Amino acid sequence: MRSIPRLTRRNRCLMALTLSVVILLTSCGNTSTSAQMSATENVLVSPSERLIVSATIFPIYDILQQIAGDSVVVKLILQPGESPHTFNMTPSVQKIVDNSALIFAVGQGLDNWVVDSEIVIPLYTGIPLLTSDHNHDNDRYNPHYWLAPKNGVIIATRIAAELAKVDPPNTEAYRRRAGQFQTEMVLLESDLFQRIKPIQTVPFITLHDSWSYFAEAFQLNLVGVYEPSGAEEPSPKYLRRLEEVVRNSSAKALFTEPQLATTSLKAFTDDHDLKIAMLDPIGGVAERNTYQGILEYNINTLLETLTK
């Protein structure tokens, strides 16, 4: 029987070198594949190369952030604490506008301080708007539609579609995040609706006409509004009508807003034995620094104020 020749030291070295090269090539191939899979999830570029997109108010800004992730740079135009009804453009804000590839706006007279152009995207398309009993720069529809959770989902879906148009490589990432947002909102709305049930019939009034969509979504008994618009005091004639509404409905509370002045409220609430508490349609501060947090805060405030 013929014996197998022993490998020389030179041959052993050649074989080890060949094996090392094969392993290295295989490893590189796998790394390249993994990188490609990651790229389809979210295509990232350096911060200086990312698009800038903006939103006029905080609730839209936060939804935009949740859909955009790190794919683009997200800017807020109206800072927390300011009212869109009294806001005036400043040079620093104008710079944000000028550098934005897209600006997501509410429309319907709320934020028309953003000049209408092809980069301004009003988000009310596809949303069943409620008519307004009060004047928002002559627009006939109430612009506070973001306060209904289902409308928040419509807003997120529209944002994902518009981002995909200007940033196609990240289309799937935007769609995925919009789907996650929708799932979360369905669960949150169901939870909040169950919690608010004990006070759904309790009558109350609000400072401003911001809460029609919220009241409709959660079947609340909103019976009146103190100010006919966000920037003007009620007339004596208007207050007389509101007093009648309060008496006939046995309203329990009047809810203010942090963005609007409340100088004339005290006498009215004292005369009609109304509790005073604060709802916040815009947020952007502690306890309400996300869109979901704004909804939760307002439900909690209603429960604390109107529960007997």
N, C-alpha and C positions, 0 to 999 in steps of 0.2 A: 504494500500500500504506500502510495506516494505521500510524503510528509508535506504539510503546508509550510511554506517558507516564513520565517520570522520577519516582522516588519523592522526595517532599519530605523535608526533614530531620525534620519532625514525624512523618511516616509511618514513617520508618526507626526512629525511637525507639520508636514504638508496637509495631512488629513485634519489636524486640529485647526489649522488656519482656514481650510475650506469650510468646516463645520461652523466656525465663528462667523464667517461671511454670510452663510445661509441664514443663521439665526438673526443676524443684524438686519438683513434685508426683509425677513418676515416681520420682525418687530416694527420696522419703519412702515411697512405696508399696513399693519394693523393701526398704527398711530394715525396714519393719513386717513384711513377709513373712519376712525373715531372722530377726527377733526371735522370730516365732511358731515357726519351725522349731527355733530353739535352745531355746525353752521346752519343746517336746515331748521334747527330749533330757534335760533336767534342770531342774526348776523350783526356783529358788533364792529364798530369802527372807533377810531380815537375820538375823544370828546370834541376836539376842534373841528372834526369832519361831520359830526352828527347834525341832523336837521334840528332847528328850533321850532317848536310848536307851542302855541299859547292858548289860554282860556280866559274869558273875561271875568268870571266869578269863581269862588272857591269850589262849590260843589261840582261844577263842570271840570275844573282843574284836577280835582282828586280822581274823578272817573277817568279822565284822560291819562293821569299818571298810572292808574291801575291797568289800563289797556296798553300803554306805550312801554312800560317797563324801562329798561335801559337803552332801548333802541333809538330814542330821540331825546332831546333836551326839552323839558316841559317848563313853561314860564306862566306865572299868574299876573294878570293885569291889575285887577281891583284887589287891594290888600285887605286882609281881615279887619273888620271893624268899620270899614267905609261902606257907605250906602251907594248902590248903583243909581239911585234916584237923584243924588246930589253930587256925584263924582264929576270932576273935571280933569281932562288929560294934562299930564305934566311932561316935561322933557325926558325924564327917566323912563316913564311909561311909554312915551312915543318911541323911544329907542327899542324897547321890547317889541312893539308893534312892527317897526321897520325891519327888524331882523328875523321876523317869524315867517316860516314857509306856509303855515296855516294858523288861523285864529278861530277857535271854536267859541261861538256866541249863543246867547239865549234868543235874542231877537224880540219881536213883538213890543218894541219900545223900551225894553228894560236897559239895554246896553248899546243904544245907538250912538254913544260917544265913540265907538269904534267905527271908523269910516267904512262904508259899504264898498267892498271890492271883491275880486274873484278869490282872494285868500281867506275871506271871512265866511265861515260855515255856520249859518243858523241851524240849530239842532232840533227845531220843532217839527220838521218834516216827518210825517207818519204818526204823530202824536195827536190824539183827539183833544183839541184845545177847548177850554171853557170860555164862554163869553165873559167879559169883564163889566161889572156894574160901575167901575171907576176908571178914570182916564189915565192911560199910560201913553202919553204923547200921541193921542188920537188913534191908538191901535185898539181894535175892538175885542181882542182876545187877552185873557189873563196870562202873563208871561211866566208865572211861577210853577211851571209844569214839572220841573225836576223833583218836586217834593212828593210826587207819587212814585213808589218803588218800581212799578211796571214801566213808567216813563224813563226811569234811570237805566233800565235794561235797553230800551230803544235808543237812548243816547249813547250807551256803550257800543252797541252794534254799529251805529252810524259812525262813531269815532274810529272804530276798527277798519271800516270800509274806506274812510277818507285817508287814514294813515297808510293803508296799503297802496293807495294811488300814488303817493309821493315817496313811498319807501317799499317798493315791491319785494325786495329780498326778505323782508320780515313779515310778509303777509300771513303766513301760517301762525307765527307767534302772536300777532294781533288777534286773529280769529280764536286761537286757543284761550287767550286771556279773556276775551269777551264771553266765551262759553263758560269759563270759570266764574266770571262776575255774575252771569245770569243764574247759575246754579246757587250761588251764595245769596243772591237777592230773593229768589223764590223762597228759600228757607227762612230768611230774615223777615220777609213780609208776613209769612204765615205765623211766625212766632210773635211778632209785634201785634198782629191782628187779634190773636188769642188773648194777649195780655191786656189790650185796651177794651175788650168787651164790656167789663163792668161799668164803664163810664161813657159808653157810646151815646146814651140818650141825655146826658147832662148838658144843658145849654151853656154856651160861653160866647164871648165876643173877642175879637183881636184888634190890635192897633191898626193894622194895615191889611189890605186885600191880598195877602200872600198865601192864604191857607186853604183855598177852595179845593185844590187838587189833593192836598194831604187829607182834608176832611172827607172828601169823596172816597179816597182809597181806603180809609179806615172807618168809614160810616159814622163820622162824628157829627154832633149837633151844634154846628157853627151857625149862630143866629144873626150876627151883625159885625160891622167893622167900624172902628172909631174914626179913622181918617179916610176921607174919600180918595186920597192918593198919598204916595209916600213922602211928599215934600210940602204938604199944606195942611194947616189947621182946619178942623171942621167949622162950618158956618153955624150960627145959632139955629137956623132953620133945620139944618142937617142933624144937629144934636137933639132937637126936640123930637124928631122922628126916631132917632136911636133910643132916646129915653123911653118912648112908647114900646119899642121892641124889647128892651130890657125888662120892663114891667110885665108885659104880656107873656114873655117866655120864662120869667124867673131865672134869668141868666145868673150864673154863680161866680164868674171870674172874667177879667179882662187881661189878655196876654200882650205884653209889649215885645219889642224887638231891640237888640243891642245896637243896631245900625241906625235907629231913628230916635229923634228927640221925643221926650214924654212930658214936657213942661206943663201941659194943660190937663193931664190925666187925673191928678190927685182929687180935685174937687168932684169930678164926675164919678169916680169910683167910691168916694166917701158918701156922696148923695145916694148912691144906689147899692151900698153895702156889697161891693164887688171885691173879691180877692184880686191881687195883682201878682202875676208871675211872668216869666220871660220865655218865649219861644224864639228859636233862632233859625231862620231860613237859609242862612249862608255859611255860618260856622267858620272854621279855619283857626280855632283856638282850642285850648285844652278841653277835653271831654267831648269835643265835636270836631276833631281834626281829620276826619274821614267822611266821605259821603254816608257810609253806613252809620257812623257815629252821630251824624246830624239827625238821622231818622230816629235812632234809639234815644238820643237826648230829649227830643221833642215828645216822644211817647212817654218817657219817664216823667217829664215835667207835667204833662197833662194828668197822668195818674196821680202824682203827688198833690196836685192842686185841686182836682175835681173829685177825688175819692172822699166820701163823707166820713 
